[in-house]
């Protein structure tokens, strides 16, 4: 246990929020298996119910009301911070950033129990992109920027009768930026140049193309960097 000797000084120094009866906290870190971003302490006597991350994932999987609440909490409390950490959005003012967040979509691919089937497939030598849930397929029309919120995804390209892995994406990485920018610049024939699949379970944030066209791309001084696209281009060349 940690005892804070001077609570008023802590409150003055840091941004704080009061959690009342029925409040939920820590679910985003638990679901994403990432470090907590805030410290919570009790000012007085308090009773807490702790739900382990496995239970949270099961609740989110089977209860749509719970899932909506989790996603709404993320949208209200963490999404703008997540977006601002990206070089693409950090130059936006607060109003534009809020509008981007309001139009962002949350998507989930794969299974929470993916590691069980993964181990079985690995033992049989059956691990490949063709057996993983597709998020975007090579040749699709680019309709939104995909940002990995939690989990891992594989980027691959078709070569001959098979496919080749280009790279892997994890939390904080994005996919499809160069294609969306090219469309905005007038390249109407642009297609997605690689396939993105879920390696197990992946939480994805999708920022729709029209939102980028209206709020983000016009303010860019130069084309955005897209490491995934650069890797794909070098491989295909």
KATA-V812479 format. One record per residue. OMEGA is omega in whole degrees, -180 to 180 (* if undefined). Layout:
# KATA-V812479
omega:OMEGA
omega:OMEGA
This chain:
# KATA-V812479
omega:177
omega:179
omega:178
omega:-175
omega:-175
omega:-177
omega:179
omega:179
omega:178
omega:-179
omega:180
omega:-174
omega:-173
omega:172
omega:-175
omega:175
omega:-179
omega:178
omega:-178
omega:-179
omega:-180
omega:-179
omega:-179
omega:176
omega:178
omega:-175
omega:-178
omega:178
omega:-179
omega:-179
omega:-178
omega:-177
omega:-180
omega:-180
omega:177
omega:-177
omega:-179
omega:175
omega:180
omega:177
omega:-178
omega:176
omega:179
omega:179
omega:-178
omega:175
omega:-178
omega:170
omega:-180
omega:176
omega:-179
omega:-174
omega:179
omega:178
omega:178
omega:-179
omega:178
omega:178
omega:-179
omega:-178
omega:-171
omega:-177
omega:-177
omega:178
omega:177
omega:-180
omega:179
omega:180
omega:179
omega:-179
omega:180
omega:175
omega:179
omega:-180
omega:-177
omega:-169
omega:-171
omega:-172
omega:-179
omega:177
omega:178
omega:-179
omega:-176
omega:177
omega:178
omega:180
omega:-178
omega:-173
omega:-172
omega:180
omega:-179
omega:174
omega:-172
omega:-178
omega:179
omega:180
omega:178
omega:-180
omega:175
omega:-179
omega:-178
omega:-177
omega:-180
omega:-179
omega:177
omega:-179
omega:-180
omega:180
omega:177
omega:-174
omega:176
omega:-177
omega:-174
omega:-175
omega:180
omega:180
omega:179
omega:-180
omega:179
omega:-179
omega:180
omega:179
omega:-180
omega:-180
omega:-175
omega:-179
omega:174
omega:-176
omega:-178
omega:-179
omega:-178
omega:179
omega:-178
omega:174
omega:175
omega:179
omega:176
omega:-178
omega:177
omega:174
omega:-179
omega:-178
omega:179
omega:176
omega:-179
omega:179
omega:-178
omega:178
omega:178
omega:179
omega:-177
omega:178
omega:-179
omega:173
omega:-179
omega:178
omega:178
omega:177
omega:-178
omega:180
omega:-178
omega:179
omega:180
omega:179
omega:178
omega:-179
omega:176
omega:179
omega:177
omega:-176
omega:-180
omega:179
omega:-179
omega:-175
omega:172
omega:-173
omega:-176
omega:179
omega:180
omega:180
omega:179
omega:176
omega:180
omega:180
omega:174
omega:179
omega:-174
omega:-180
omega:-175
omega:176
omega:173
omega:-171
omega:180
omega:-180
omega:177
omega:-180
omega:180
omega:173
omega:-175
omega:-177
omega:-178
omega:169
omega:-176
omega:171
omega:179
omega:175
omega:-175
omega:179
omega:-180
omega:177
omega:177
omega:-179
omega:-176
omega:-169
omega:-170
omega:-173
omega:-179
omega:-177
omega:-179
omega:179
omega:179
omega:-180
omega:-179
omega:175
omega:179
omega:-177
omega:-179
omega:179
omega:179
omega:179
omega:-180
omega:-180
omega:-180
omega:-179
omega:-178
omega:178
omega:*
